[in-house]
Amino acid sequence: MSRRRFDQAMQLMRKSDAQVREDAFDFLREHADGYVGELIAEFEGERDDPDLRCRLLELLAEARSAQALGVFGDQLESPDESLRFWAVRGLEMLDSREAEQVLDQARADGWIT
C-alpha cells in the first residue's frame, strides 16, 4: 500500500463527518498490517483527539505486529480506560511469549486485572 493512500485515510479520519471517519477506519483496518510503522507514528504524535488515539491503537491491535509491543505496553498504564482496553487486546492478539510477559507484569503491578 502506498504512503499517499495512508495519508489520505488519516486526513479522512480527522474529519468531523462520522461516516467519512468510519470509512477511512475500515480502509485502514483492512490494510493495517502494511502500515504498522505509520500507525505507530500517528499514535505517538496524536495528542488532541482521544477518540482518534483509541482508533489508532485498535488498528495496531488488528495489525498483530510485534512492532507494536512497546506501544501496547506503554498504554497499559494509561489513565484512559479505552486505551488500556485496546492495549490489552493488542497484546492478546499478538499471542507471543513477550506479549504474555508484558500482560503478566501489568497484572502484577496492578495496572490491569
Backbone as a ProteinNet text record, in pm:
[ID]
protein_1_A
[PRIMARY]
MSRRRFDQAMQLMRKSDAQVREDAFDFLREHADGYVGELIAEFEGERDDPDLRCRLLELLAEARSAQALGVFGDQLESPDESLRFWAVRGLEMLDSREAEQVLDQARADGWIT
[TERTIARY]
83.6	0	88.2	38.7	119.3	104.4	208.4	205.8	98.6	77.8	-22.9	-162.4	-193.3	-324.9	-339.4	-230.8	-233.9	-259.5	-185.6	-202.6	-343.9	-401.1	-539.1	-636.3	-617.3	-704.8	-693.3	-571.3	-554	-620.9	-614.5	-684.3	-834.2	-887	-1030.5	-1068.5	-979.8	-1008.8	-1014.8	-965.7	-970.2	-1090	-1170.9	-1288.7	-1396.9	-1488.9	-1596.5	-1710.3	-1723	-1829.3	-1800.7	-1890.2	-1868.7	-1857.3	-1937	-1931.5	-1800.2	-1751	-1622.9	-1511.7	-1517	-1417.2	-1423.9	-1544.9	-1563.1	-1514.1	-1541.6	-1495	-1342.1	-1278.8	-1132.3	-1077.6	-1142.8	-1102.3	-1112	-1222.8	-1241.1	-1131.4	-1095.8	-986.5	-856.9	-825.6	-701.4	-703.4	-818.8	-827.3	-792.9	-840	-810.6	-662.4	-592.6	-452.6	-358.2	-405.1	-327	-191.4	-183.3	-55.8	50	8.4	102.3	144.2	82.3	107.1	146.7	203	230.5	318.6	427.4	516.9	448	368.7	295.4	189.8	120.7	19.4	82	196.5	266.8	304.7	359	399.7	278.6	167.7	46.1	-4.2	-4.1	-49.6	37.2	166.8	258.3	252.4	215.9	209.1	75.6	-27.9	-162.5	-182.7	-217.2	-241.3	-377	-440.6	-560.7	-691.9	-691.1	-815	-810.2	-867.8	-863	-930.6	-1039.4	-1106	-1015.8	-945.5	-854.3	-741.2	-688.6	-582.7	-632.6	-754.8	-813.2	-828.4	-876.6	-895.2	-760.5	-658.2	-524.6	-470.7	-494.5	-449.3	-526.6	-654.9	-734.5	-677.9	-640.6	-581.3	-449.5	-370.6	-245.8	-274.2	-378.5	-416	-454	-530.4	-571.7	-451.9	-346.1	-227.5	-153	-164.4	-99.2	51	115.6	258.5	336.5	444.4	530.2	592.4	594.9	646	569.2	444.6	359.2	368.4	448.4	458.8	485.3	580.9	614.7	501.5	432.2	318.3	210.1	178.3	77	121.1	245.6	296	286.3	321.1	313.6	170.5	74.8	-64.3	-134.1	-72.5	-131.5	-137.4	-55	-52.4	-130.4	-198.2	-273	-390.3	-418.4	-538.2	-666.4	-653.2	-767.4	-803.4	-921	-963.9	-973.6	-1014	-1024.3	-887.7	-787.2	-652.4	-600	-628.4	-586	-653	-783.1	-856	-789	-760.8	-702	-557.2	-488.7	-352.7	-356.3	-446.6	-460.9	-501.4	-599.9	-647.6	-534.9	-458.1	-346.8	-243.2	-211.7	-116.2	-171.4	-299.8	-361.1	-357.1	-382.1	-384.1	-243.7	-140.1	-3.9	25	-32.7	-20.8	124.2	208.9	350.6	394.9	507.5	563.2	591.7	647.5	681.6	554.9	450.4	325.1	266	271.5	219.4	298.5	428.9	511.9	473.5	447.4	406.1	272.6	178.6	48.5	64.6	145.2	166.5	226.2	321.9	383.8	282.7	199.7	97.3	-3.4	-37.2	-127.7	-60.1	66.4	140.4	154.9	168.6	182.7	48.2	-61.4	-195.2	-251.3	-190.3	-240.3	-363.7	-370.1	-486.4	-524.3	-642.8	-686.9	-693.5
-118.4	0	125	225.9	346.8	438.8	515.8	614.6	719.5	751.8	850.3	804.5	677.9	624.6	631	599.5	608.1	751.2	845.7	985.8	1035.2	994.7	1033	975.8	850.3	787.8	858.3	897.1	966.9	1104.5	1174.1	1302	1282.3	1177	1149	1108.8	1042.5	1003.5	1124.6	1238.1	1361.1	1450.7	1407.6	1485.9	1475.4	1571.9	1570.9	1476.9	1442.7	1353.6	1210.3	1156.2	1024.1	914.4	921.4	816.8	822.5	941.3	956	896.5	926.4	871.4	719.1	666.4	520.9	453.2	513.3	457.1	453.9	559.6	564.1	459.4	445.4	344.1	205	178.7	47.3	18.1	119.4	101.3	66.7	143	118.6	-15.8	-56.6	-186.3	-299.3	-287.4	-390.4	-396.5	-286.7	-278.5	-247	-263.3	-222.2	-289.6	-414.5	-485.1	-427	-352.6	-289.1	-149.7	-98.6	38.6	46.8	-55.6	-58.8	58.1	81.3	191.3	325.6	345.8	471.4	487.9	378.4	385.1	417.8	358	388.1	535.6	586.1	727.6	819.1	787.1	868.5	862.8	744.3	729.7	812.4	801.1	872.3	1023.1	1067.3	1210.1	1274.9	1194.6	1248.9	1281.2	1406	1447.4	1513.9	1557.5	1639	1562.9	1442.4	1369.5	1232.2	1220.1	1092.7	978.3	1009.3	905.3	854.3	942.9	901.8	817.6	855.5	775	633.7	623.3	492	412	475.6	406.5	361.7	444	406.3	285.3	283	168.6	43.2	59.6	-53.4	-104.9	-14.2	-55.3	-129.4	-83.4	-153.8	-293.8	-307.6	-440.7	-530.5	-475.3	-551.5	-593.9	-515.4	-546	-668.4	-692.6	-808.1	-812.6	-699.7	-690.5	-672.1	-746.8	-734.6	-595.6	-520.3	-382.8	-297.4	-330.6	-250	-292.3	-390.5	-440.7	-328.6	-241.7	-132.1	-32.8	-3.7	88.9	30.6	-96	-159.7	-159.9	-195.5	-198.6	-63.3	42.3	177.2	216.2	173.6	214.7	137	31.8	-40.4	47.4	151.6	243.7	371.8	376.8	497.7	520.6	646	675.1	657.5	647.4	631.2	482.6	448	308.4	247.1	326	276	237.4	318.1	285.5	161.2	148.7	27.9	-95.7	-84.6	-196.8	-242.3	-147.1	-184.8	-229.3	-180.9	-228.5	-375.3	-408.9	-548.3	-634.4	-587.9	-664.4	-682.8	-578.6	-588.4	-690.3	-689.3	-786.2	-927.7	-944.1	-1076	-1124.2	-1033.6	-1070.3	-1102.6	-1046.7	-1082.2	-1229.1	-1278	-1419.1	-1466.8	-1391.5	-1427.5	-1434.1	-1496.9	-1507	-1367.6	-1279.9	-1144.9	-1067.7	-1079.4	-1010.2	-1063.4	-1192.8	-1252.8	-1205	-1189.8	-1139.6	-995.9	-913.3	-774.7	-773.4	-856.3	-864.2	-913.9	-1016.4	-1068.8	-962.4	-885.9	-780.6	-671	-634.1	-531.4	-578	-705.4	-759.6	-756.7	-798.1	-799.3	-657.6	-559.3	-419.4	-353.6	-423.4	-371.1	-276.6	-270.4	-181.8	-239.5	-371.8	-439.1	-556	-607.6	-723.6	-847.7
0	0	0	-63.4	-77.6	43.3	65	172.6	144.5	17	-20.5	23.1	3.5	44.9	197.3	267.2	413.2	457.9	400.7	438.3	409.8	298.4	265.4	368.6	405.3	504.7	639.5	676.3	803.7	800	687.7	675.6	693.4	633.8	645.2	787.5	858.3	996.9	1089.4	1043.1	1122.8	1087.1	993.2	953.2	1060.7	1060	1159.4	1121.1	995.2	948.2	995.6	1078.1	1137.2	1031.7	926	823.2	745.4	718.6	649.8	736.1	865.8	958.3	960.7	964.6	971.2	843.2	728.8	601.7	596.3	643.4	645.6	742.6	855.8	953.3	892.1	822.9	760	658	578.3	482.5	555.3	659.2	731.7	804.4	852.8	921	823.6	700.8	600.4	565.7	583.7	542.4	658.8	780.8	898.1	904.6	865.7	874.7	781.6	679.6	589.4	630.9	737.6	781.4	929.2	983	1127.6	1171.3	1102.8	1139.7	1133.1	1029	1012.6	1121.5	1156	1261.4	1396.7	1423.6	1548.8	1553.4	1444.6	1439.9	1458.4	1394.9	1410.2	1554.2	1612.7	1751.4	1845.4	1829.4	1918.7	1898.6	1779.7	1751.9	1781.9	1799.2	1821.7	1969.5	1997.8	2136.3	2155.4	2046.8	2058.7	2049.7	1995.6	1969.3	2036.9	2156.5	2228.7	2151.7	2079.6	2002.1	1891.1	1823.8	1717.4	1774.3	1888.8	1952.3	1979.4	2027.4	2055.9	1927.1	1822	1694	1636.6	1652.3	1604.1	1680.6	1810.7	1889.8	1849	1820.3	1771	1637.9	1549.7	1422.4	1444.2	1538.7	1569.8	1623.3	1703.2	1751.6	1634.4	1540.9	1423	1337.9	1338	1257.9	1310.5	1439.9	1503.2	1473.7	1493.3	1466.6	1596.4	1608.8	1726.6	1736.4	1626.7	1630.4	1730.8	1755.9	1843.2	1990	2021.2	2158.5	2258.3	2229.1	2320	2336	2228	2234	2325	2303.9	2388.7	2534.9	2559.4	2696.6	2763.9	2690.7	2747	2781.8	2701.5	2721.9	2833	2881.8	2994.8	3119.5	3123.8	3237.1	3210.1	3097.5	3061.6	3156.9	3189.2	3268.3	3185.9	3053.5	2964	2954.2	3004.4	3006.6	2866.3	2768	2630.9	2576.1	2603.8	2558.4	2628.6	2757.7	2829.4	2769.7	2737.8	2678.8	2549.7	2457.4	2328.7	2343.2	2445.2	2470.2	2512.6	2602.9	2645.8	2526.6	2452.3	2335.9	2233.7	2210.2	2117.1	2161.5	2289.9	2342.3	2332.6	2363	2349.7	2204.9	2111.7	1970.4	1917.4	1981.1	1940.7	1970.8	2080.3	2115.8	2112.6	2182.6	2189.5	2334.9	2355.5	2491.1	2547.2	2462.3	2506.4	2547.2	2467.4	2498.4	2628.5	2648.4	2771.4	2892.8	2878.1	2987.9	3023.9	2923.2	2947.6	3021.5	2978.4	3046	3189.5	3210.1	3345.5	3437.2	3386.5	3467.2	3499.8	3404.3	3427.1	3531.6	3529.1	3631.9	3768.9	3774	3900	3956.9	3868	3911.6	3941.6	3914.8	3944.1	3838.5	3720.4	3615.1	3547.7	3539.2	3479.8	3568.9	3548.4	3628.3	3543.7
[MASK]
+++++++++++++++++++++++++++++++++++++++++++++++++++++++++++++++++++++++++++++++++++++++++++++++++++++++++++++++++

